[in-house]
Amino acid sequence: MITVDYDELGLRAGERMLDLGCGFGRHAYEAMRRGASVIACDLGLAELAQVHSIYAAMHESGELPDGVTCQSVNGDATRLPFPDDAFDRVLASEVLEHIPDDAAAFGELARVLRPGGTMAITIPAHLAEKVCWKLSDDYHAPAVVGGHVRIYRKAEIEERMRAAGLVPGGSHRAHALHAPYWWLRCAVGPNRPIEDNALVRAYHRFLCWDIEKAPRSTRLADRVLNPVLGKSLVVYASKPLRHAADDRTRSDRALV
């Protein structure tokens, strides 16, 4: 299930991409199929182990273009273990809503993106997320350790991007068919097993079928409903190119 539009991100073969909060790697695998090398970064060791394992299997089966690599790195979004300007593209999917000091995370994402590079930030969309919070306190922090700590509006994401020295670009919503599922989960208790409720169980089976089969009918429904009900909001941004004078200043300082 891909949330980001890689054409909007501008990802090209041969580039280097950071997938922050990679989880089990859904965005990393697609980036590699498109010919990009990926650093998959997460706090979860089990997730990173699976990403490494699936990358190895993809490489062994010849599914990936020549030269594509993937590294799994355990790292904190507020203190990324990478040098400045290290990546052509940066992706942070459904992670910033978990981080108390999100300003530090935005600053780090901007720092490791090269000038002229682009990034995509995905977060829960305001309406879909607000309903979940209203339906259940058990959906978010502090009841959920490591859970969502805030609900963003698009303008807030763009403000944080500008504060980090980025230029906000396009945006879109995704996964409208997933929003009612989470509302239903929150209504019956988000921490209850899926099998405990017949409606939740049936909706979950439908979503699994939809992800696997991707029929035209549900793809059309998703596109029509996304502007209002989209579960995720994606906002793109770019890092301005440095002026030659800036580079000369840095060079002069390095010689002092």
C-alpha positions as CSV (number, residue, x, y, z in Angstrom):
1,M,0.0,0.0,0.0
2,I,1.8,3.1,-1.3
3,T,0.9,6.5,0.1
4,V,3.5,8.7,-1.7
5,D,3.4,9.6,-5.4
6,Y,7.0,8.9,-6.5
7,D,6.5,11.0,-9.6
8,E,5.6,14.0,-7.4
9,L,8.6,13.2,-5.2
10,G,10.7,13.2,-8.3
11,L,12.5,9.9,-7.5
12,R,14.8,8.7,-10.3
13,A,16.9,5.6,-10.9
14,G,20.3,5.9,-9.4
15,E,19.3,8.3,-6.6
16,R,19.7,7.8,-2.9
17,M,16.6,7.9,-0.7
18,L,16.0,8.0,3.1
19,D,12.9,6.2,4.2
20,L,12.5,7.5,7.8
21,G,10.1,5.5,9.9
22,C,10.2,2.8,7.3
23,G,8.2,0.2,9.3
24,F,8.1,-3.0,7.3
25,G,9.4,-1.3,4.2
26,R,6.4,-0.7,1.9
27,H,7.8,2.5,0.5
28,A,11.4,1.3,0.4
29,Y,10.6,-1.7,-1.8
30,E,8.8,0.4,-4.4
31,A,11.7,2.9,-4.4
32,M,14.1,0.1,-5.0
33,R,12.0,-1.3,-7.8
34,R,12.3,2.1,-9.4
35,G,16.1,1.9,-9.3
36,A,16.8,4.0,-6.2
37,S,19.1,2.9,-3.4
38,V,17.5,3.2,0.0
39,I,18.5,3.8,3.6
40,A,15.6,2.3,5.7
41,C,15.7,4.0,9.1
42,D,13.5,3.1,12.1
43,L,13.6,2.6,15.8
44,G,12.0,-0.9,15.5
45,L,14.6,-3.6,15.3
46,A,12.1,-6.3,14.2
47,E,10.9,-4.0,11.3
48,L,14.5,-3.3,10.2
49,A,15.4,-7.0,10.2
50,Q,12.4,-7.8,7.9
51,V,13.3,-5.0,5.5
52,H,16.8,-6.3,5.3
53,S,15.5,-9.9,4.7
54,I,13.1,-8.9,2.0
55,Y,15.7,-6.7,0.3
56,A,18.0,-9.7,0.2
57,A,15.3,-11.9,-1.3
58,M,14.5,-9.3,-3.9
59,H,18.1,-8.9,-4.8
60,E,18.6,-12.7,-5.0
61,S,15.6,-13.2,-7.3
62,G,16.8,-10.5,-9.7
63,E,13.8,-8.3,-9.0
64,L,15.9,-5.2,-8.5
65,P,17.9,-3.2,-11.1
66,D,21.6,-3.5,-11.1
67,G,23.4,-1.4,-8.5
68,V,20.4,-0.9,-6.2
69,T,21.2,-1.3,-2.5
70,C,19.3,-1.1,0.8
71,Q,20.7,-0.5,4.3
72,S,18.7,-0.8,7.5
73,V,19.7,1.7,10.1
74,N,18.4,2.1,13.7
75,G,18.1,5.8,14.3
76,D,16.2,8.6,16.1
77,A,14.5,11.2,13.8
78,T,15.6,14.0,16.0
79,R,19.3,13.0,15.8
80,L,19.8,11.3,12.4
81,P,23.1,9.4,12.0
82,F,23.8,10.8,8.5
83,P,26.0,13.6,7.2
84,D,24.6,16.8,5.8
85,D,23.1,16.7,2.2
86,A,23.3,12.9,2.1
87,F,20.1,12.1,0.2
88,D,18.5,13.1,-3.1
89,R,15.0,12.3,-1.7
90,V,13.6,12.0,1.8
91,L,10.4,10.3,2.8
92,A,8.9,10.3,6.3
93,S,5.7,8.3,6.4
94,E,3.3,8.4,9.4
95,V,6.1,9.2,11.8
96,L,6.1,12.9,12.8
97,E,2.8,12.6,14.6
98,H,4.6,10.3,17.1
99,I,7.5,12.7,17.9
100,P,7.1,15.2,20.7
101,D,9.9,17.4,19.4
102,D,8.8,17.5,15.8
103,A,10.7,20.8,15.1
104,A,13.9,18.9,15.7
105,A,12.8,16.1,13.4
106,F,11.9,18.6,10.6
107,G,15.3,20.2,11.0
108,E,17.1,16.9,10.7
109,L,15.1,15.9,7.6
110,A,16.0,19.2,6.0
111,R,19.7,18.8,7.0
112,V,20.2,15.4,5.4
113,L,18.4,16.4,2.2
114,R,20.7,17.7,-0.5
115,P,20.1,21.2,-2.0
116,G,17.7,20.8,-4.9
117,G,16.3,17.6,-3.4
118,T,12.7,16.9,-2.5
119,M,10.9,15.2,0.4
120,A,7.5,13.8,1.1
121,I,5.9,13.9,4.6
122,T,2.8,11.8,5.2
123,I,0.7,12.2,8.4
124,P,-2.8,11.3,9.4
125,A,-5.2,13.8,7.7
126,H,-7.0,16.2,10.1
127,L,-10.6,15.1,9.7
128,A,-10.0,11.4,9.8
129,E,-7.7,11.7,12.8
130,K,-10.0,14.0,14.7
131,V,-12.8,11.5,14.5
132,C,-10.6,8.8,15.8
133,W,-9.5,10.9,18.8
134,K,-13.1,11.8,19.5
135,L,-14.2,8.2,19.5
136,S,-11.6,6.8,21.7
137,D,-8.9,8.0,24.2
138,D,-7.3,4.6,23.7
139,Y,-6.3,5.4,20.1
140,H,-3.6,7.9,20.9
141,A,-1.0,9.0,23.5
142,P,-0.8,9.1,26.5
143,A,-3.0,6.0,26.7
144,V,-0.9,4.4,23.9
145,V,2.8,4.5,24.6
146,G,4.6,5.9,21.6
147,G,1.2,6.8,20.0
148,H,0.1,9.9,18.2
149,V,0.8,13.0,20.2
150,R,-0.8,15.6,17.9
151,I,-3.2,16.2,15.0
152,Y,-1.8,18.2,12.2
153,R,-3.4,20.6,9.8
154,K,-1.8,21.0,6.4
155,A,-0.9,24.6,7.2
156,E,1.0,23.5,10.3
157,I,3.1,21.0,8.2
158,E,3.9,23.7,5.7
159,E,4.9,26.1,8.5
160,R,7.3,23.6,10.0
161,M,8.8,23.0,6.6
162,R,9.4,26.7,6.1
163,A,10.9,27.0,9.5
164,A,13.4,24.2,8.6
165,G,14.4,26.1,5.4
166,L,12.3,24.0,3.0
167,V,9.8,25.2,0.3
168,P,6.4,23.5,0.5
169,G,5.0,22.2,-2.8
170,G,2.1,20.0,-3.7
171,S,-0.1,17.9,-1.5
172,H,-2.8,15.2,-1.7
173,R,-4.8,12.8,0.5
174,A,-4.7,9.0,0.3
175,H,-6.5,5.9,1.5
176,A,-10.1,7.2,1.9
177,L,-11.4,3.6,2.3
178,H,-9.2,3.1,5.4
179,A,-10.8,6.0,7.4
180,P,-14.1,4.3,8.2
181,Y,-12.2,1.2,9.2
182,W,-10.3,3.1,11.9
183,W,-13.5,4.9,13.0
184,L,-15.1,1.5,13.4
185,R,-12.1,0.2,15.3
186,C,-12.1,3.2,17.6
187,A,-15.9,2.9,18.2
188,V,-15.6,-0.7,19.4
189,G,-12.2,-0.3,21.1
190,P,-9.0,0.1,19.1
191,N,-7.0,-2.3,21.3
192,R,-9.5,-5.2,20.9
193,P,-8.4,-8.0,18.6
194,I,-9.9,-7.6,15.1
195,E,-11.6,-11.0,15.5
196,D,-13.7,-9.8,18.4
197,N,-16.1,-7.8,16.3
198,A,-17.8,-9.1,13.2
199,L,-18.0,-5.7,11.4
200,V,-14.3,-4.9,12.1
201,R,-13.4,-8.4,10.9
202,A,-15.4,-8.1,7.7
203,Y,-14.0,-4.6,6.9
204,H,-10.4,-5.8,7.6
205,R,-10.9,-8.7,5.1
206,F,-12.2,-6.2,2.6
207,L,-9.2,-3.9,2.9
208,C,-6.8,-6.9,2.6
209,W,-8.6,-8.0,-0.5
210,D,-8.5,-4.5,-1.9
211,I,-4.7,-4.1,-1.2
212,E,-4.0,-7.5,-2.8
213,K,-6.3,-7.2,-5.9
214,A,-6.5,-3.4,-6.4
215,P,-9.7,-3.6,-8.5
216,R,-10.6,-0.7,-10.7
217,S,-13.9,0.0,-8.8
218,T,-12.2,0.6,-5.4
219,R,-9.4,2.5,-6.9
220,L,-12.0,4.9,-8.5
221,A,-13.9,5.1,-5.2
222,D,-10.6,6.0,-3.4
223,R,-9.8,8.7,-5.8
224,V,-13.2,10.3,-5.6
225,L,-13.3,10.2,-1.8
226,N,-9.7,11.0,-1.0
227,P,-10.1,14.9,-1.0
228,V,-12.6,14.6,1.9
229,L,-12.1,11.3,3.6
230,G,-8.4,10.5,2.9
231,K,-6.8,8.9,5.9
232,S,-3.4,10.2,5.1
233,L,-2.2,13.6,4.0
234,V,1.0,13.9,1.9
235,V,2.9,17.2,1.6
236,Y,5.9,17.6,-0.6
237,A,8.7,20.1,-0.2
238,S,12.1,21.0,-1.8
239,K,15.4,22.3,-0.4
240,P,16.6,25.4,-2.2
241,L,19.8,25.3,-4.1
242,R,22.6,27.2,-2.4
243,H,23.9,30.4,-4.0
244,A,27.4,30.4,-5.1
245,A,28.2,33.1,-2.6
246,D,27.0,30.8,0.2
247,D,29.3,28.1,-1.0
248,R,32.3,30.5,-1.1
249,T,31.5,31.7,2.4
250,R,31.5,28.1,3.6
251,S,34.7,27.4,1.8
252,D,36.4,30.5,3.3
253,R,35.4,29.4,6.8
254,A,36.8,26.0,6.2
255,L,40.2,27.5,5.4
256,V,40.3,29.7,8.6
